[in-house]
Amino acid sequence: MQTRKILRWYSKRQLADRYSVSTRSIERWTEAGKFPAGTRMPSGHWYWSDLDIEEHERKLTGARHPKSTEPELVAPAG
């Protein structure tokens, strides 16, 4: 099993901009369990990893986790 590394951390403001909502909405969604819990950094600020955000968006759209980046070959019918 291959594990992906975190490539980016999103701040509450960046997520609010991404979803066109207020930062308070991000807080409410998190408190209600409708959004991934963030990670509190030593600075006291909350951040969310790109892996958590991508997984959350996949769940919202019903998309599956990509197994590989290579296209799947399909045999012709008949």
C-alpha positions in Angstrom: 0.0 0.0 0.0 1.4 3.3 -1.0 0.8 6.3 1.3 0.8 9.8 0.1 2.6 12.6 1.8 1.0 15.9 2.8 2.0 18.4 0.1 0.0 21.4 1.4 -1.6 22.8 4.5 -4.7 25.0 4.1 -5.6 27.7 6.6 -9.1 28.4 7.7 -9.1 31.6 5.5 -8.0 29.6 2.4 -10.7 27.0 2.9 -13.3 29.7 3.4 -12.2 31.2 0.1 -12.2 27.8 -1.6 -15.8 27.2 -0.6 -17.0 30.8 -0.8 -18.1 30.9 2.8 -17.0 32.7 6.0 -14.3 31.4 8.3 -17.1 31.0 10.9 -18.8 28.5 8.5 -15.7 26.4 8.5 -15.7 26.4 12.3 -19.4 25.4 12.5 -19.0 22.6 9.9 -16.1 21.2 11.9 -17.9 21.5 15.2 -20.9 19.7 13.7 -18.7 16.9 12.3 -19.5 17.8 8.7 -16.0 18.8 7.9 -12.6 17.2 8.8 -11.0 18.1 12.1 -8.0 20.3 11.5 -4.6 20.2 13.1 -3.7 22.8 15.6 -0.2 24.0 14.9 2.3 25.2 17.7 1.3 28.7 16.7 -2.2 28.1 17.8 -3.7 28.3 14.3 -5.7 25.6 12.7 -4.7 24.0 9.4 -6.1 21.2 7.2 -3.9 18.9 5.1 -4.5 18.5 1.4 -5.1 14.8 2.0 -7.9 15.4 4.4 -9.6 18.0 2.2 -9.3 15.8 -1.0 -10.8 12.8 0.9 -13.6 15.0 2.2 -14.4 16.3 -1.3 -14.3 12.7 -2.7 -16.9 11.6 -0.1 -19.1 14.6 -1.0 -19.1 13.7 -4.7 -19.2 9.9 -4.2 -15.9 9.6 -6.1 -13.6 6.7 -5.4 -10.0 7.0 -4.2 -7.8 6.7 -7.3 -5.8 3.4 -7.3 -3.3 4.5 -9.8 -2.5 7.3 -12.2 -2.5 4.9 -15.2 -5.6 4.7 -17.3 -7.6 1.4 -17.0 -7.5 -0.8 -20.1 -10.9 -2.1 -21.2 -11.2 -5.0 -23.5 -13.6 -4.5 -26.5 -16.9 -6.2 -26.3 -17.7 -9.2 -28.5 
